[in-house]
C-alpha cells in the first residue's frame, strides 16, 4: 500500500512540473489583442459587439528596465499586433471603426507592460 501511495505522489509531482514551467513562461509574456468593434449602440456609439484575436509575445532575454529592452519589446509587440489584425482581416472580421487595429493593439499592450513594470 505505501508503494502505491509513493508512486501516485511521484506521478502527481511529475504532472505538475510542466504546469509550473508553463506558468513561469507566461510571466515573460506580453498579451497583444487585435480588436474590431462590429456593432455600436446607436444612441452612444459605444461598442456592443467586439471580436478580439489574442497573441502572446515573449520578453525572454529582454531587460525591460532599459530603453533598448523596451524598444525591442515594442517591436515584438507591433509584429504580433500586425499578425493579430491580419488574422481578423483574413477571417473577414471587418469593422467600420476608424481606429487602426495595429496601433491600438500596440499602444494597449505597451501601456499594460509599462504599468506592470511600475508596480514591481
N, C-alpha and C positions, 0 to 999 in steps of 0.2 A: 504493500500500500504506500509506504513512504517513497518508493521508487517512482510510482506513477505520479505522485504529487510533485516530486522534483522535476520530472520530465515535463509535466504540464507548466510548471513555473518557468522552465527554460524556454519552452515554446512561446509562452506569453511574452517573455522579455525579448526574444529574438523577433517577434512580430512587432513590438513597439519601437524597436530601434530605427527601422526605416521611417516610421511616422515622425519620430523626434528629429531625424535628419531632414526630412521634408519640411517640417515646421521651421527649422533653422534657416533653410534655404529661402523660405518665404520672407523671412525678416530682411533679406537682402534685396527684395523686390520693390519696384515702384509699380503701382497699378495705373494703367492708362486706359481710359474709357472713351471710345469714339461714340458720339451720341447724335441721334437725329430725332427731332420733335416732329411727329407726323401730324398730329392734330392739336389745335389750340382752342381754348374756350373763347367763344365769340365775344363775350362781354369784357373779358380781362386780357385776352391774348396769352394767358398762362398755358404752358404745355399740359395736355391731358393724356397724350399717348406718346411714349418715348421708346425708342429702340436703342440699345447700347451693345457695343461689342467690346469686350474687355481683353486686354493683353497685359502680360507681366514682363517687366524689364528688370534684368539683373543689375545690381550695382556692385557685384562681386569684383574685387580688385580696385575699387574706386575709394578715394578718401573724400567724402562729401564735405569735409570741413575746409577743403581747398578750392580755389577758383577753378583750377584745371579739372578737378574731380567733378565739380558741379557742371562745368561746360560739357564734359563727356557724358554725364548722366542726362543732361538736357538733349544732347544729340541722339542718345539711345532712345529717350522718351519720344522725340519727334519722329524717329524712324518707326517706332511702334504705333504712334498716332496715325501716321500715313497708312500703315498696314490695317489698322482697325477701321479707319474711314474707308479705305479701299474695299474692305470686306463688306461694309454697308452698301457701297456703290455696286459691287458685284452681285449682291443679293437683292438688288432693286429696292433698297430702303431709301426712298427719295423723300426729300423734305423741301418745303417752301421756306424753311427757316434760313434767314440770311447769314447767320453766323457761320464761320468757317470751322468745319469739324476738326481739322488738324490743329489749328491754332488754339481752339477751345480745349481740346483734349490735352495738348501740351501744357498750356497755362494751368489747367486744373491739377494735373499730375505733379507739376513742379511746385505749385503752391502747397499741396499736401506734403510733399517731400521737405520743403523748407520749414513748414510748421512742425513736422515730426522732429527735425534736427534741432529746432529751437527748444523743444521740450526736453531734449536729452542733455 
